[in-house]
Amino acid sequence: MIISEDIDIIRNHIKSWKTHGEKIGFIPTMGNLHKGHISLISSLKQAGATKIVTSIFVNPTQFGINEDYAKYPRTLDSDEKKLSEHNVDLLFSPSTDIMYPKNPLSRLIIEYPEYSNILCGENRPTHFSGVLWVVNKLFNIINPDIAIFGQKDYQQYILIKNMVKDLFMPITIACSPIIRESDGLALSSRNQYLSKQERLIAPKLYESLKEAKISIDRKLKISDIENNGISFLRRNNFLVEYFSIRRSNDLKKFDNNQPFSRSIIILAAVKIGRTRLIDNILLT
């Protein structure tokens, strides 16, 4: 596996591969890799990528005030080992100075208010503009044919897909299913922050989503389903940021009287103790 933080070296390798007809698959990460990240490698190969490129960069511009940027786990040595064991071809692991040579606060603002000011964006108002800025930079460096993102961060996936379309980037954006623990908890780098007691309660988040799916199948009112989900989570000591049923293609709300389509996503964000968890279920 090639490892470099030098943009010119990265570009030269990728240019050479493309000259020889290779299809470049890209996985942007912030490191602290788990099985969910690793699953993206096989998903890319199934999608036809012949060279796998990953990046590890803890992006300061997507963290808000009082968020966990300084404490975010940095495990580069073990991450490199995992990626090498799974036959990743190239790892780009830049420093903040390389990605933001002037200042992280000096940036191009890419915004989609209809997508970025809802759900996670309500409580993290600068998060998605930071995500789009760094992903735009990474796409310009890597020049992938296909990039893949996890379903757990579905709102992020929708935003990136729209950015790529609107900026005429010749990149296919793919979404890979959520990988879960045996008790249903979605894998996340932040799960390690959970206390033993919180870890026992955490799978209730997924349980609430499954119950909502059953209620949708029974054609109950959306507002009732959402309220039931919120009540269930609060009874289990979660602080609920949102529990929402949306159209999966554009994250718009359904009308209570509007017939359900099958393009539905149920999304929730909660805090348990100091740990923020997100999860969702797609109905297709």
Contacts in CASP RR format, 6 or more apart in sequence:
PFRMAT RR
TARGET T0000
AUTHOR 0000-0000-0000
METHOD contacts of the structure
MODEL  1
MIISEDIDIIRNHIKSWKTHGEKIGFIPTMGNLHKGHISLISSLKQAGAT
KIVTSIFVNPTQFGINEDYAKYPRTLDSDEKKLSEHNVDLLFSPSTDIMY
PKNPLSRLIIEYPEYSNILCGENRPTHFSGVLWVVNKLFNIINPDIAIFG
QKDYQQYILIKNMVKDLFMPITIACSPIIRESDGLALSSRNQYLSKQERL
IAPKLYESLKEAKISIDRKLKISDIENNGISFLRRNNFLVEYFSIRRSND
LKKFDNNQPFSRSIIILAAVKIGRTRLIDNILLT
1 80 0 8 1.000
1 83 0 8 1.000
1 84 0 8 1.000
1 87 0 8 1.000
1 88 0 8 1.000
1 89 0 8 1.000
1 90 0 8 1.000
1 91 0 8 1.000
2 13 0 8 1.000
2 89 0 8 1.000
2 90 0 8 1.000
2 91 0 8 1.000
3 80 0 8 1.000
3 90 0 8 1.000
3 91 0 8 1.000
3 93 0 8 1.000
4 10 0 8 1.000
4 90 0 8 1.000
4 91 0 8 1.000
4 92 0 8 1.000
4 93 0 8 1.000
5 92 0 8 1.000
5 93 0 8 1.000
5 94 0 8 1.000
5 95 0 8 1.000
5 98 0 8 1.000
7 94 0 8 1.000
7 98 0 8 1.000
7 141 0 8 1.000
10 53 0 8 1.000
10 90 0 8 1.000
10 92 0 8 1.000
10 141 0 8 1.000
10 142 0 8 1.000
11 141 0 8 1.000
11 143 0 8 1.000
13 90 0 8 1.000
14 24 0 8 1.000
14 51 0 8 1.000
14 53 0 8 1.000
14 90 0 8 1.000
14 142 0 8 1.000
14 143 0 8 1.000
17 24 0 8 1.000
17 51 0 8 1.000
18 24 0 8 1.000
18 143 0 8 1.000
21 50 0 8 1.000
22 50 0 8 1.000
22 51 0 8 1.000
23 48 0 8 1.000
23 49 0 8 1.000
23 50 0 8 1.000
23 51 0 8 1.000
23 145 0 8 1.000
23 146 0 8 1.000
24 49 0 8 1.000
24 51 0 8 1.000
24 53 0 8 1.000
24 142 0 8 1.000
24 143 0 8 1.000
24 144 0 8 1.000
24 145 0 8 1.000
24 146 0 8 1.000
25 44 0 8 1.000
25 47 0 8 1.000
25 49 0 8 1.000
25 51 0 8 1.000
25 52 0 8 1.000
25 53 0 8 1.000
25 144 0 8 1.000
25 145 0 8 1.000
25 146 0 8 1.000
25 147 0 8 1.000
25 148 0 8 1.000
26 44 0 8 1.000
26 53 0 8 1.000
26 54 0 8 1.000
26 55 0 8 1.000
26 138 0 8 1.000
26 139 0 8 1.000
26 142 0 8 1.000
26 144 0 8 1.000
26 146 0 8 1.000
26 147 0 8 1.000
26 148 0 8 1.000
27 37 0 8 1.000
27 40 0 8 1.000
27 41 0 8 1.000
27 44 0 8 1.000
27 52 0 8 1.000
27 53 0 8 1.000
27 54 0 8 1.000
27 55 0 8 1.000
27 147 0 8 1.000
27 148 0 8 1.000
28 54 0 8 1.000
28 55 0 8 1.000
28 57 0 8 1.000
28 134 0 8 1.000
28 135 0 8 1.000
28 138 0 8 1.000
28 147 0 8 1.000
28 149 0 8 1.000
29 37 0 8 1.000
29 54 0 8 1.000
29 55 0 8 1.000
29 56 0 8 1.000
29 57 0 8 1.000
30 56 0 8 1.000
30 57 0 8 1.000
30 58 0 8 1.000
30 59 0 8 1.000
30 72 0 8 1.000
30 189 0 8 1.000
31 37 0 8 1.000
31 56 0 8 1.000
31 58 0 8 1.000
31 73 0 8 1.000
31 74 0 8 1.000
31 75 0 8 1.000
31 76 0 8 1.000
31 79 0 8 1.000
31 189 0 8 1.000
32 72 0 8 1.000
32 73 0 8 1.000
32 74 0 8 1.000
32 75 0 8 1.000
32 79 0 8 1.000
32 189 0 8 1.000
33 75 0 8 1.000
33 78 0 8 1.000
33 79 0 8 1.000
33 82 0 8 1.000
33 83 0 8 1.000
34 179 0 8 1.000
34 187 0 8 1.000
34 188 0 8 1.000
34 189 0 8 1.000
35 179 0 8 1.000
35 187 0 8 1.000
36 150 0 8 1.000
36 179 0 8 1.000
36 187 0 8 1.000
38 82 0 8 1.000
38 86 0 8 1.000
39 176 0 8 1.000
39 177 0 8 1.000
39 179 0 8 1.000
40 148 0 8 1.000
40 150 0 8 1.000
40 176 0 8 1.000
41 52 0 8 1.000
41 86 0 8 1.000
41 87 0 8 1.000
41 88 0 8 1.000
43 148 0 8 1.000
43 174 0 8 1.000
43 176 0 8 1.000
44 52 0 8 1.000
44 146 0 8 1.000
44 148 0 8 1.000
44 174 0 8 1.000
45 52 0 8 1.000
47 146 0 8 1.000
47 148 0 8 1.000
47 172 0 8 1.000
47 174 0 8 1.000
48 146 0 8 1.000
49 145 0 8 1.000
49 146 0 8 1.000
51 89 0 8 1.000
51 90 0 8 1.000
52 87 0 8 1.000
52 88 0 8 1.000
52 89 0 8 1.000
52 90 0 8 1.000
53 88 0 8 1.000
53 89 0 8 1.000
53 90 0 8 1.000
53 91 0 8 1.000
53 92 0 8 1.000
53 142 0 8 1.000
53 144 0 8 1.000
54 83 0 8 1.000
54 88 0 8 1.000
54 90 0 8 1.000
54 91 0 8 1.000
54 92 0 8 1.000
55 91 0 8 1.000
55 92 0 8 1.000
55 93 0 8 1.000
55 94 0 8 1.000
55 138 0 8 1.000
55 142 0 8 1.000
56 76 0 8 1.000
56 79 0 8 1.000
56 91 0 8 1.000
56 92 0 8 1.000
56 93 0 8 1.000
57 92 0 8 1.000
57 93 0 8 1.000
57 94 0 8 1.000
57 99 0 8 1.000
57 134 0 8 1.000
57 138 0 8 1.000
58 69 0 8 1.000
58 72 0 8 1.000
58 74 0 8 1.000
59 99 0 8 1.000
59 130 0 8 1.000
59 131 0 8 1.000
59 134 0 8 1.000
60 69 0 8 1.000
60 96 0 8 1.000
60 100 0 8 1.000
60 104 0 8 1.000
61 100 0 8 1.000
61 104 0 8 1.000
61 105 0 8 1.000
61 107 0 8 1.000
61 126 0 8 1.000
61 129 0 8 1.000
61 130 0 8 1.000
61 133 0 8 1.000
61 134 0 8 1.000
62 126 0 8 1.000
62 127 0 8 1.000
62 128 0 8 1.000
62 130 0 8 1.000
62 131 0 8 1.000
62 134 0 8 1.000
63 69 0 8 1.000
63 72 0 8 1.000
63 127 0 8 1.000
64 124 0 8 1.000
64 126 0 8 1.000
64 127 0 8 1.000
67 124 0 8 1.000
68 190 0 8 1.000
72 189 0 8 1.000
73 189 0 8 1.000
73 192 0 8 1.000
76 93 0 8 1.000
80 91 0 8 1.000
80 93 0 8 1.000
83 91 0 8 1.000
92 138 0 8 1.000
92 141 0 8 1.000
92 142 0 8 1.000
96 104 0 8 1.000
99 134 0 8 1.000
99 137 0 8 1.000
100 106 0 8 1.000
100 107 0 8 1.000
107 129 0 8 1.000
107 130 0 8 1.000
107 133 0 8 1.000
108 133 0 8 1.000
108 136 0 8 1.000
109 129 0 8 1.000
109 133 0 8 1.000
110 129 0 8 1.000
110 132 0 8 1.000
110 133 0 8 1.000
110 136 0 8 1.000
110 163 0 8 1.000
111 128 0 8 1.000
111 129 0 8 1.000
111 132 0 8 1.000
112 128 0 8 1.000
112 159 0 8 1.000
112 162 0 8 1.000
112 163 0 8 1.000
115 128 0 8 1.000
115 155 0 8 1.000
115 158 0 8 1.000
115 159 0 8 1.000
115 162 0 8 1.000
115 250 0 8 1.000
115 251 0 8 1.000
116 127 0 8 1.000
116 128 0 8 1.000
116 129 0 8 1.000
116 159 0 8 1.000
117 125 0 8 1.000
118 155 0 8 1.000
118 251 0 8 1.000
119 155 0 8 1.000
119 242 0 8 1.000
119 244 0 8 1.000
119 246 0 8 1.000
119 251 0 8 1.000
119 267 0 8 1.000
119 269 0 8 1.000
120 127 0 8 1.000
120 128 0 8 1.000
120 155 0 8 1.000
120 241 0 8 1.000
120 269 0 8 1.000
120 278 0 8 1.000
121 127 0 8 1.000
121 128 0 8 1.000
121 155 0 8 1.000
122 241 0 8 1.000
122 242 0 8 1.000
123 241 0 8 1.000
123 269 0 8 1.000
128 155 0 8 1.000
128 156 0 8 1.000
128 159 0 8 1.000
131 156 0 8 1.000
131 159 0 8 1.000
131 160 0 8 1.000
132 159 0 8 1.000
132 160 0 8 1.000
132 163 0 8 1.000
135 160 0 8 1.000
135 163 0 8 1.000
136 163 0 8 1.000
136 167 0 8 1.000
139 147 0 8 1.000
139 164 0 8 1.000
139 169 0 8 1.000
139 171 0 8 1.000
144 171 0 8 1.000
145 170 0 8 1.000
145 171 0 8 1.000
145 172 0 8 1.000
146 171 0 8 1.000
146 172 0 8 1.000
146 173 0 8 1.000
146 174 0 8 1.000
147 160 0 8 1.000
147 171 0 8 1.000
147 172 0 8 1.000
147 173 0 8 1.000
147 174 0 8 1.000
148 173 0 8 1.000
148 174 0 8 1.000
148 175 0 8 1.000
148 176 0 8 1.000
149 156 0 8 1.000
149 157 0 8 1.000
149 160 0 8 1.000
149 173 0 8 1.000
149 174 0 8 1.000
149 175 0 8 1.000
149 176 0 8 1.000
150 157 0 8 1.000
150 175 0 8 1.000
150 176 0 8 1.000
150 177 0 8 1.000
150 178 0 8 1.000
151 157 0 8 1.000
151 175 0 8 1.000
151 176 0 8 1.000
151 177 0 8 1.000
151 178 0 8 1.000
151 280 0 8 1.000
151 282 0 8 1.000
152 178 0 8 1.000
152 186 0 8 1.000
152 187 0 8 1.000
152 188 0 8 1.000
152 278 0 8 1.000
152 279 0 8 1.000
152 280 0 8 1.000
153 278 0 8 1.000
154 175 0 8 1.000
154 248 0 8 1.000
154 265 0 8 1.000
154 267 0 8 1.000
154 280 0 8 1.000
154 282 0 8 1.000
155 251 0 8 1.000
155 267 0 8 1.000
157 173 0 8 1.000
157 175 0 8 1.000
158 250 0 8 1.000
158 251 0 8 1.000
160 173 0 8 1.000
161 173 0 8 1.000
163 169 0 8 1.000
164 171 0 8 1.000
164 173 0 8 1.000
178 186 0 8 1.000
178 187 0 8 1.000
178 279 0 8 1.000
178 280 0 8 1.000
179 186 0 8 1.000
179 187 0 8 1.000
180 186 0 8 1.000
180 187 0 8 1.000
180 206 0 8 1.000
181 187 0 8 1.000
181 203 0 8 1.000
183 203 0 8 1.000
184 203 0 8 1.000
184 206 0 8 1.000
185 191 0 8 1.000
185 199 0 8 1.000
185 202 0 8 1.000
185 203 0 8 1.000
185 205 0 8 1.000
185 206 0 8 1.000
186 205 0 8 1.000
186 206 0 8 1.000
186 277 0 8 1.000
186 278 0 8 1.000
186 279 0 8 1.000
188 277 0 8 1.000
188 278 0 8 1.000
190 275 0 8 1.000
190 276 0 8 1.000
190 277 0 8 1.000
191 199 0 8 1.000
191 202 0 8 1.000
191 275 0 8 1.000
191 277 0 8 1.000
193 274 0 8 1.000
193 275 0 8 1.000
194 202 0 8 1.000
194 272 0 8 1.000
194 275 0 8 1.000
195 273 0 8 1.000
198 272 0 8 1.000
198 273 0 8 1.000
198 275 0 8 1.000
201 236 0 8 1.000
201 237 0 8 1.000
201 238 0 8 1.000
201 272 0 8 1.000
202 272 0 8 1.000
202 277 0 8 1.000
204 232 0 8 1.000
204 233 0 8 1.000
204 236 0 8 1.000
204 238 0 8 1.000
205 233 0 8 1.000
205 238 0 8 1.000
205 268 0 8 1.000
205 270 0 8 1.000
205 277 0 8 1.000
205 279 0 8 1.000
206 279 0 8 1.000
207 232 0 8 1.000
208 229 0 8 1.000
208 232 0 8 1.000
208 233 0 8 1.000
208 243 0 8 1.000
208 268 0 8 1.000
209 266 0 8 1.000
209 268 0 8 1.000
209 279 0 8 1.000
209 280 0 8 1.000
209 281 0 8 1.000
210 281 0 8 1.000
211 228 0 8 1.000
211 229 0 8 1.000
211 232 0 8 1.000
212 225 0 8 1.000
212 226 0 8 1.000
212 228 0 8 1.000
212 229 0 8 1.000
212 243 0 8 1.000
212 245 0 8 1.000
212 266 0 8 1.000
212 281 0 8 1.000
213 266 0 8 1.000
213 281 0 8 1.000
213 283 0 8 1.000
215 224 0 8 1.000
215 225 0 8 1.000
215 228 0 8 1.000
216 225 0 8 1.000
216 245 0 8 1.000
216 260 0 8 1.000
216 264 0 8 1.000
216 266 0 8 1.000
216 283 0 8 1.000
219 260 0 8 1.000
221 256 0 8 1.000
222 245 0 8 1.000
222 253 0 8 1.000
222 254 0 8 1.000
222 256 0 8 1.000
223 256 0 8 1.000
225 245 0 8 1.000
226 243 0 8 1.000
226 244 0 8 1.000
226 245 0 8 1.000
229 243 0 8 1.000
229 268 0 8 1.000
230 240 0 8 1.000
230 243 0 8 1.000
233 240 0 8 1.000
233 243 0 8 1.000
233 268 0 8 1.000
233 270 0 8 1.000
234 240 0 8 1.000
237 272 0 8 1.000
238 270 0 8 1.000
238 271 0 8 1.000
238 272 0 8 1.000
239 270 0 8 1.000
239 271 0 8 1.000
239 272 0 8 1.000
239 273 0 8 1.000
240 268 0 8 1.000
240 269 0 8 1.000
240 270 0 8 1.000
241 269 0 8 1.000
241 270 0 8 1.000
241 271 0 8 1.000
241 276 0 8 1.000
242 267 0 8 1.000
242 268 0 8 1.000
242 269 0 8 1.000
243 266 0 8 1.000
243 267 0 8 1.000
243 268 0 8 1.000
244 253 0 8 1.000
244 266 0 8 1.000
244 267 0 8 1.000
244 268 0 8 1.000
245 253 0 8 1.000
245 254 0 8 1.000
245 264 0 8 1.000
245 265 0 8 1.000
245 266 0 8 1.000
245 267 0 8 1.000
246 252 0 8 1.000
246 253 0 8 1.000
246 254 0 8 1.000
246 264 0 8 1.000
246 265 0 8 1.000
246 266 0 8 1.000
246 267 0 8 1.000
247 253 0 8 1.000
247 254 0 8 1.000
247 261 0 8 1.000
247 263 0 8 1.000
247 264 0 8 1.000
247 265 0 8 1.000
248 263 0 8 1.000
248 264 0 8 1.000
248 265 0 8 1.000
248 282 0 8 1.000
248 283 0 8 1.000
248 284 0 8 1.000
249 263 0 8 1.000
251 265 0 8 1.000
254 260 0 8 1.000
254 264 0 8 1.000
262 283 0 8 1.000
262 284 0 8 1.000
263 283 0 8 1.000
263 284 0 8 1.000
264 282 0 8 1.000
264 283 0 8 1.000
265 280 0 8 1.000
265 281 0 8 1.000
265 282 0 8 1.000
265 283 0 8 1.000
266 280 0 8 1.000
266 281 0 8 1.000
266 283 0 8 1.000
267 278 0 8 1.000
267 279 0 8 1.000
267 280 0 8 1.000
268 278 0 8 1.000
268 279 0 8 1.000
268 280 0 8 1.000
269 276 0 8 1.000
269 277 0 8 1.000
269 278 0 8 1.000
270 276 0 8 1.000
270 277 0 8 1.000
270 278 0 8 1.000
271 277 0 8 1.000
END
